[in-house]
Amino acid sequence: MHRSGAGSEAGTAADQEFLALERELSVLLRRARAQSGEMAREVHPELEPAAYGLLVRLDATGSQRATDLAAYFGVGKATMSRQLRALEDLGLVARAPDPDDGRASLVRLTDEGRARFRHVRDARRARYRRKLAGWDRAEVAELARLLHQLNAGGEETS
């Protein structure tokens, strides 16, 4: 229920931390989307920006089922299937039978996909190092920890 007047102003004053968080996350997410698009094009000119995150995940996990990837990213199976098909068509990922369940398959990066992804990832990491050169390593670690905590909380509520 939305209330106007002094009551809502008091609520707004009490929520300044959350308003500041919303503002900063909005900027971060907008920039991240733009950077994902740039990085995706660096991996392959035809790669969709949203697919870059799949490459990040597959590089970290080695291989996963499409259903697990869909759950991790909070998207439907059809969306995940379409994105993986596009990655397969570009030669960046491949599917293999899941040894634990013959009806399922595991998705993994191809050698070419891994090489292209890591080249772009390493260049991005160098940009982060330059941008955060004035930060203490403990601050960088704390930011990573807090972002992980935020992301993990998002997985629980999805």
C-alpha positions as CSV (number, residue, x, y, z in Angstrom):
1,M,0.0,0.0,0.0
2,H,1.4,3.4,-1.0
3,R,1.0,6.2,1.5
4,S,1.8,9.9,0.8
5,G,2.7,12.6,3.2
6,A,5.0,12.7,6.2
7,G,4.7,8.9,6.8
8,S,6.3,8.1,3.4
9,E,9.0,10.7,3.9
10,A,9.9,9.1,7.3
11,G,10.0,5.7,5.6
12,T,12.3,7.1,2.8
13,A,14.6,8.6,5.4
14,A,14.9,5.3,7.2
15,D,15.7,3.5,3.9
16,Q,18.5,5.8,2.7
17,E,21.0,2.9,2.7
18,F,18.7,0.8,0.5
19,L,18.0,3.7,-1.9
20,A,21.8,4.2,-2.2
21,L,22.2,0.5,-2.8
22,E,19.6,0.6,-5.5
23,R,21.2,3.5,-7.2
24,E,24.7,2.0,-7.2
25,L,23.5,-1.4,-8.3
26,S,21.5,0.2,-11.2
27,V,24.7,1.9,-12.4
28,L,26.7,-1.3,-11.9
29,L,24.2,-3.5,-13.7
30,R,23.8,-1.1,-16.6
31,R,27.6,-0.9,-17.1
32,A,27.9,-4.7,-16.7
33,R,25.3,-5.3,-19.4
34,A,27.2,-3.0,-21.8
35,Q,30.5,-4.7,-20.9
36,S,29.0,-8.2,-21.4
37,G,28.0,-7.2,-24.8
38,E,31.5,-5.9,-25.7
39,M,33.1,-9.0,-24.2
40,A,30.7,-11.3,-26.0
41,R,31.5,-9.7,-29.3
42,E,35.3,-10.1,-28.5
43,V,34.7,-13.8,-28.0
44,H,32.8,-14.1,-31.2
45,P,31.1,-11.3,-33.3
46,E,27.8,-13.3,-33.3
47,L,27.7,-14.1,-29.6
48,E,24.7,-12.7,-27.7
49,P,25.6,-10.6,-24.6
50,A,23.6,-12.9,-22.3
51,A,25.6,-15.9,-23.5
52,Y,28.9,-14.5,-22.1
53,G,27.7,-15.4,-18.5
54,L,27.2,-19.0,-19.7
55,L,30.8,-19.1,-20.8
56,V,31.9,-17.8,-17.4
57,R,29.9,-20.4,-15.6
58,L,31.0,-23.3,-17.8
59,D,34.7,-22.3,-17.4
60,A,34.2,-22.3,-13.6
61,T,32.3,-25.6,-13.4
62,G,33.8,-27.6,-16.3
63,S,30.4,-29.0,-17.4
64,Q,26.8,-28.8,-16.4
65,R,23.4,-29.9,-17.4
66,A,21.3,-27.4,-19.3
67,T,18.6,-27.6,-16.6
68,D,21.2,-26.7,-13.9
69,L,22.4,-23.8,-16.0
70,A,18.8,-22.6,-16.4
71,A,18.2,-22.8,-12.7
72,Y,21.5,-21.0,-11.8
73,F,20.7,-18.1,-14.1
74,G,17.0,-18.1,-13.3
75,V,15.8,-18.5,-16.9
76,G,13.5,-21.0,-18.5
77,K,14.6,-24.2,-20.1
78,A,13.6,-22.9,-23.6
79,T,15.7,-19.8,-23.2
80,M,18.6,-21.8,-22.0
81,S,18.2,-24.3,-24.9
82,R,18.2,-21.5,-27.4
83,Q,21.3,-19.9,-26.0
84,L,23.2,-23.2,-25.8
85,R,22.2,-24.0,-29.4
86,A,23.6,-20.7,-30.5
87,L,26.9,-21.4,-28.6
88,E,27.0,-24.9,-30.2
89,D,26.5,-23.4,-33.7
90,L,29.4,-21.1,-33.1
91,G,31.6,-24.0,-31.9
92,L,32.1,-22.6,-28.4
93,V,30.3,-25.4,-26.5
94,A,29.6,-29.1,-27.0
95,R,27.3,-31.6,-25.4
96,A,28.1,-35.1,-24.2
97,P,26.0,-37.8,-22.6
98,D,25.8,-37.4,-18.8
99,P,27.5,-40.6,-17.4
100,D,25.1,-40.5,-14.4
101,D,21.9,-40.2,-16.5
102,G,21.9,-41.5,-20.1
103,R,18.8,-39.4,-20.8
104,A,20.6,-36.1,-20.0
105,S,23.6,-34.4,-21.5
106,L,26.4,-32.3,-20.1
107,V,27.4,-29.0,-21.7
108,R,31.1,-28.0,-21.7
109,L,33.3,-25.5,-23.4
110,T,35.1,-26.6,-26.5
111,D,38.9,-26.0,-26.7
112,E,38.2,-23.1,-29.0
113,G,35.5,-21.7,-26.7
114,R,37.8,-22.0,-23.7
115,A,40.6,-20.3,-25.5
116,R,38.5,-17.4,-26.8
117,F,36.7,-16.9,-23.5
118,R,39.9,-16.9,-21.4
119,H,41.6,-14.5,-23.8
120,V,38.8,-12.0,-23.2
121,R,38.5,-12.8,-19.5
122,D,42.2,-12.2,-19.0
123,A,42.0,-8.8,-20.8
124,R,39.0,-7.9,-18.6
125,R,40.9,-8.9,-15.4
126,A,43.8,-6.6,-16.5
127,R,41.2,-3.7,-16.8
128,Y,40.0,-4.5,-13.3
129,R,43.5,-4.4,-12.0
130,R,44.1,-1.0,-13.6
131,K,40.8,0.4,-12.4
132,L,41.2,-0.8,-8.8
133,A,45.0,-0.2,-8.6
134,G,44.4,2.2,-5.7
135,W,42.4,-0.3,-3.7
136,D,43.9,-2.5,-1.0
137,R,43.7,-6.2,-2.0
138,A,41.6,-6.8,1.2
139,E,39.1,-4.3,-0.1
140,V,38.9,-6.1,-3.5
141,A,38.4,-9.4,-1.6
142,E,35.7,-7.9,0.6
143,L,33.9,-6.5,-2.4
144,A,34.0,-9.9,-4.0
145,R,32.8,-11.6,-0.8
146,L,29.9,-9.2,-0.4
147,L,28.8,-9.5,-4.1
148,H,29.0,-13.3,-3.7
149,Q,26.8,-13.0,-0.6
150,L,24.3,-10.9,-2.5
151,N,24.3,-13.3,-5.4
152,A,23.9,-16.3,-3.2
153,G,20.9,-14.6,-1.5
154,G,19.4,-14.1,-5.0
155,E,19.6,-17.8,-5.6
156,E,17.7,-18.6,-2.5
157,T,14.8,-16.3,-3.2
158,S,14.5,-17.1,-6.9
